Every structure is written in C-alpha cells, then in structure tokens.
C-alpha cells in the first residue's frame, strides 16, 4: 500500500464503557501495528468514533479487536459503516483526537 493509496475504509462507532479506559490510545496502538491510517475520537454521547483506512485484512483485524477493546473497556456495540476510501482525506498515520 502506498502512502496515498488506501484499499478500503471503515467508520466504527463503539458504545459501552469506552471512554476513560485508554480505548482511543489502545485503538491507535493496534491500528498502527496494522499499518492503518485514520483516527479515534471520543464523542459527546460517551461513544468512540474510529475512522480507519488500509487493507481489507488489516481493517477486519481492527474491527475484531474493537469488539472487546482494551482490558478495562466494556464494549456493548460496534456499528460499522463501509466508506469509499477515494472520498477520504486520512492522516498519514493513526491519531487520537
């Protein structure tokens, strides 16, 4: 995967006890290990928004990981949206916001 070309992209909204438990930092660490680009950010309703782009395989692995998250988290639900990577401007790496 070149730095400008992303094969696939997903947005996931993770609900449960996912703020204040290192969810964003752990998600970023996992995403970086999978060579994904994007971000994880807290939303006002207590959920976490994860936007990620990269290979289909890496995205599938991240989505599996999001089902449970880090040890202190309690994930109740993960809603996933398939996005067109050509329509996104993703950062070069994976950020927390």
C-alpha positions as CSV (number, residue, x, y, z in Angstrom):
1,X,0.0,0.0,0.0
2,X,1.5,3.3,-1.0
3,X,1.2,6.4,1.2
4,X,-1.6,7.9,-1.0
5,X,-3.5,4.7,-1.8
6,X,-5.9,3.1,0.6
7,X,-7.7,-0.1,-0.5
8,X,-10.6,0.2,1.9
9,X,-12.1,2.3,4.7
10,X,-14.5,1.8,7.6
11,X,-16.0,4.0,10.3
12,X,-16.9,2.3,13.5
13,X,-18.9,3.7,16.4
14,X,-18.1,1.9,19.6
15,X,-20.5,2.1,22.5
16,X,-20.2,0.9,26.1
17,X,-17.7,1.8,28.7
18,X,-15.2,3.1,26.2
19,X,-14.1,6.5,27.5
20,X,-11.6,6.9,30.3
21,X,-10.3,3.3,29.9
22,X,-7.5,4.0,27.3
23,X,-9.7,2.9,24.5
24,X,-8.5,5.6,22.0
25,X,-4.8,5.1,22.8
26,X,-5.1,1.3,22.6
27,X,-7.1,1.6,19.4
28,X,-4.3,3.8,17.9
29,X,-1.6,1.4,19.0
30,X,-3.4,-1.5,17.4
31,X,-4.2,0.4,14.2
32,X,-0.6,1.5,13.9
33,X,0.6,-2.1,14.3
34,X,-1.7,-3.0,11.4
35,X,-0.4,-0.1,9.3
36,X,-3.8,1.6,9.2
37,X,-4.4,5.3,8.8
38,X,-7.1,7.3,10.5
39,X,-8.2,8.4,13.9
40,X,-10.1,7.5,17.1
41,X,-12.0,10.2,18.9
42,X,-14.4,10.5,21.8
43,X,-17.9,11.6,21.0
44,X,-20.1,13.7,23.4
45,X,-22.5,10.8,23.9
46,X,-19.8,8.6,25.5
47,X,-19.1,6.5,22.4
48,X,-15.8,6.4,20.4
49,X,-15.7,7.1,16.7
50,X,-13.0,5.2,14.8
51,X,-12.2,6.1,11.2
52,X,-9.6,3.8,9.6
53,X,-8.3,3.1,6.1
54,X,-5.9,0.4,4.8
55,X,-6.0,-3.1,3.6
56,X,-9.2,-5.2,3.9
57,X,-7.3,-7.7,6.1
58,X,-6.0,-5.1,8.5
59,X,-9.4,-3.4,8.8
60,X,-11.0,-6.8,9.5
61,X,-8.5,-7.4,12.3
62,X,-9.1,-4.0,13.8
63,X,-12.8,-4.5,13.7
64,X,-12.4,-7.8,15.5
65,X,-10.3,-6.1,18.2
66,X,-12.9,-3.3,18.6
67,X,-15.4,-5.9,19.7
68,X,-13.6,-6.2,23.1
69,X,-11.1,-3.3,23.2
70,X,-8.5,-2.9,26.0
71,X,-8.9,-4.8,29.3
72,X,-10.7,-2.0,31.2
73,X,-13.3,-1.4,28.5
74,X,-16.8,-2.9,28.2
75,X,-17.9,-2.9,24.6
76,X,-21.7,-3.1,24.2
77,X,-21.9,-2.5,20.4
78,X,-19.8,-1.7,17.3
79,X,-21.7,-0.2,14.4
80,X,-19.6,-0.3,11.2
81,X,-20.0,1.8,8.0
82,X,-18.2,1.0,4.8
83,X,-16.7,4.1,3.2
84,X,-15.3,4.9,-0.1
85,X,-11.5,5.5,0.5
86,X,-11.2,7.7,-2.5
87,X,-13.6,10.2,-0.8
88,X,-11.5,10.5,2.4
89,X,-8.5,12.6,3.4
90,X,-6.9,10.5,6.1
91,X,-3.8,11.4,8.1
92,X,-0.5,9.7,7.2
93,X,-0.6,7.7,10.4
94,X,-3.3,6.9,13.1
95,X,-4.2,9.7,15.5
96,X,-6.2,10.2,18.7
97,X,-8.4,13.2,18.8
